[in-house]
Every structure is written in C-alpha cells, then in structure tokens.
Amino acid sequence: MGIVLDIGGGSVHNDTRHSLARIPLRWMIRQCFILRTGILFHKTMFKDIGLDPDRLYPHVLSRPAPAPYHPDCLAHKYEDPINFAKNDGGTVRIKEPFINEEEEDMLDALTPIYDQLKLVKGWWFLELLPNKQRYQKEDDSWTHTLRYVKIILLS
C-alpha cells in the first residue's frame, strides 16, 4: 500500500531534478490547462519540473514523440545518475538547464522508485492495522466493513 508520499514515484527533496513523481505531476498540470480549470501557476517554475510554459499557454500544444532511447542519447550521459532520486532517500543535486519535456520524461523514467516502506521500516506497522471502509450499495444504502491489508511479500 505505501503512504501518500509514495504516490507517483515518491517523496524526494524539492530540489531533486529527476524522479518518477515528476512524470504524473507534469501530466496533472497539463490536464489543468487542457480542462481550463483556472488554477494559477508560477510560470517561472515550470522548467524546474520539466515543462515548457510556452507549450501550455495560451494554447496547449500536443506533445511530440518520446525521445528515442539509443546508445548516444542523454540517458547515457551519466555513469552515475546526477540529480536522480536514490533508493536510500538521498540525492545528488546539480542544477542543469531545462532541455525539453521528452528528454525530462526519459531521465525521470530511469530513476529508482522511492519507497518509504523500504526506507522507514516502521511504516509497515500501520500497513497491518485494520481500517474501516464505508461504501454505498446499489440500493443507495450505506454499509461498512473492517478490512485488513493483504500483505504480499516480494523478494
């Protein structure tokens, strides 16, 4: 199950350049513009999360094809990934200029999963506690049940 911080790839430090969590974040922000939600953003921050503000406003432009993965691509630039989230919760932070959203996606996709349940073993205790779930039946009546998390151990 994990914790809320693990949604989308994990909770890394704000100044971590590449992490899995940036991929769904970019998608959610793009959807806000497509749906014209009226949510206000700091345009100057978009490049920090791998978005080109000129492709979002005043009209959302369609995304180009993903960056190809080949021996000479940007993904092979680093022997040890720079600015990548690490499985141990640490990261190396070096400021690099924004390239384009497709290459940001590629570099973000190559980062490890940041899993709090592996980093802080104490969270497992909460995973074992039962929780009360309430839901509405087809006849519009409400019911509740006590559920236990099914633990699946993967090696």
Contacts in CASP RR format, 6 or more apart in sequence:
PFRMAT RR
TARGET T0000
AUTHOR 0000-0000-0000
METHOD contacts of the structure
MODEL  1
MGIVLDIGGGSVHNDTRHSLARIPLRWMIRQCFILRTGILFHKTMFKDIG
LDPDRLYPHVLSRPAPAPYHPDCLAHKYEDPINFAKNDGGTVRIKEPFIN
EEEEDMLDALTPIYDQLKLVKGWWFLELLPNKQRYQKEDDSWTHTLRYVK
IILLS
1 127 0 8 1.000
1 149 0 8 1.000
2 115 0 8 1.000
2 116 0 8 1.000
2 117 0 8 1.000
2 123 0 8 1.000
2 127 0 8 1.000
3 116 0 8 1.000
3 117 0 8 1.000
3 123 0 8 1.000
3 126 0 8 1.000
5 11 0 8 1.000
5 116 0 8 1.000
6 114 0 8 1.000
6 115 0 8 1.000
6 116 0 8 1.000
6 117 0 8 1.000
7 21 0 8 1.000
7 24 0 8 1.000
8 20 0 8 1.000
8 21 0 8 1.000
8 23 0 8 1.000
8 24 0 8 1.000
9 19 0 8 1.000
9 20 0 8 1.000
9 21 0 8 1.000
9 24 0 8 1.000
9 113 0 8 1.000
9 114 0 8 1.000
10 19 0 8 1.000
10 20 0 8 1.000
10 21 0 8 1.000
10 85 0 8 1.000
10 113 0 8 1.000
10 114 0 8 1.000
10 115 0 8 1.000
10 116 0 8 1.000
11 21 0 8 1.000
11 114 0 8 1.000
11 116 0 8 1.000
12 19 0 8 1.000
12 21 0 8 1.000
12 85 0 8 1.000
12 89 0 8 1.000
12 90 0 8 1.000
12 91 0 8 1.000
12 114 0 8 1.000
13 90 0 8 1.000
13 91 0 8 1.000
13 93 0 8 1.000
15 93 0 8 1.000
16 83 0 8 1.000
16 84 0 8 1.000
16 85 0 8 1.000
16 91 0 8 1.000
16 93 0 8 1.000
17 82 0 8 1.000
17 83 0 8 1.000
17 84 0 8 1.000
17 93 0 8 1.000
17 94 0 8 1.000
17 95 0 8 1.000
17 96 0 8 1.000
18 81 0 8 1.000
18 83 0 8 1.000
18 84 0 8 1.000
18 85 0 8 1.000
18 104 0 8 1.000
18 107 0 8 1.000
18 108 0 8 1.000
18 110 0 8 1.000
18 111 0 8 1.000
19 84 0 8 1.000
19 85 0 8 1.000
19 108 0 8 1.000
19 111 0 8 1.000
19 114 0 8 1.000
20 85 0 8 1.000
20 108 0 8 1.000
20 109 0 8 1.000
20 111 0 8 1.000
20 113 0 8 1.000
20 114 0 8 1.000
21 114 0 8 1.000
22 49 0 8 1.000
22 50 0 8 1.000
22 104 0 8 1.000
22 108 0 8 1.000
23 105 0 8 1.000
23 108 0 8 1.000
23 109 0 8 1.000
25 49 0 8 1.000
26 49 0 8 1.000
26 50 0 8 1.000
26 51 0 8 1.000
26 101 0 8 1.000
26 104 0 8 1.000
26 105 0 8 1.000
29 41 0 8 1.000
29 46 0 8 1.000
29 49 0 8 1.000
29 51 0 8 1.000
29 56 0 8 1.000
30 51 0 8 1.000
30 56 0 8 1.000
30 60 0 8 1.000
32 38 0 8 1.000
32 39 0 8 1.000
32 41 0 8 1.000
33 56 0 8 1.000
33 57 0 8 1.000
33 60 0 8 1.000
34 60 0 8 1.000
43 53 0 8 1.000
43 57 0 8 1.000
46 52 0 8 1.000
46 53 0 8 1.000
46 56 0 8 1.000
47 53 0 8 1.000
47 98 0 8 1.000
48 98 0 8 1.000
50 98 0 8 1.000
50 101 0 8 1.000
50 104 0 8 1.000
51 101 0 8 1.000
52 98 0 8 1.000
52 100 0 8 1.000
52 101 0 8 1.000
55 61 0 8 1.000
55 63 0 8 1.000
55 101 0 8 1.000
63 101 0 8 1.000
63 102 0 8 1.000
64 102 0 8 1.000
65 102 0 8 1.000
66 102 0 8 1.000
66 105 0 8 1.000
66 106 0 8 1.000
67 73 0 8 1.000
67 74 0 8 1.000
67 100 0 8 1.000
67 102 0 8 1.000
67 103 0 8 1.000
67 105 0 8 1.000
67 106 0 8 1.000
69 75 0 8 1.000
69 106 0 8 1.000
73 106 0 8 1.000
74 99 0 8 1.000
74 103 0 8 1.000
74 106 0 8 1.000
74 107 0 8 1.000
75 106 0 8 1.000
75 107 0 8 1.000
75 110 0 8 1.000
80 92 0 8 1.000
81 92 0 8 1.000
81 107 0 8 1.000
81 110 0 8 1.000
81 111 0 8 1.000
82 92 0 8 1.000
82 94 0 8 1.000
82 96 0 8 1.000
83 91 0 8 1.000
83 92 0 8 1.000
83 93 0 8 1.000
83 94 0 8 1.000
83 96 0 8 1.000
84 91 0 8 1.000
84 92 0 8 1.000
84 107 0 8 1.000
84 110 0 8 1.000
84 111 0 8 1.000
84 112 0 8 1.000
85 91 0 8 1.000
85 111 0 8 1.000
85 112 0 8 1.000
85 114 0 8 1.000
86 92 0 8 1.000
86 112 0 8 1.000
87 112 0 8 1.000
87 113 0 8 1.000
87 114 0 8 1.000
87 115 0 8 1.000
87 118 0 8 1.000
87 119 0 8 1.000
88 119 0 8 1.000
89 114 0 8 1.000
89 119 0 8 1.000
98 104 0 8 1.000
116 123 0 8 1.000
117 123 0 8 1.000
117 124 0 8 1.000
117 127 0 8 1.000
127 149 0 8 1.000
127 151 0 8 1.000
128 148 0 8 1.000
128 149 0 8 1.000
128 151 0 8 1.000
130 146 0 8 1.000
130 147 0 8 1.000
130 148 0 8 1.000
131 146 0 8 1.000
131 147 0 8 1.000
131 149 0 8 1.000
132 144 0 8 1.000
132 145 0 8 1.000
132 146 0 8 1.000
132 147 0 8 1.000
133 144 0 8 1.000
133 145 0 8 1.000
133 146 0 8 1.000
133 147 0 8 1.000
134 142 0 8 1.000
134 143 0 8 1.000
134 144 0 8 1.000
135 142 0 8 1.000
135 143 0 8 1.000
135 144 0 8 1.000
136 142 0 8 1.000
137 143 0 8 1.000
END
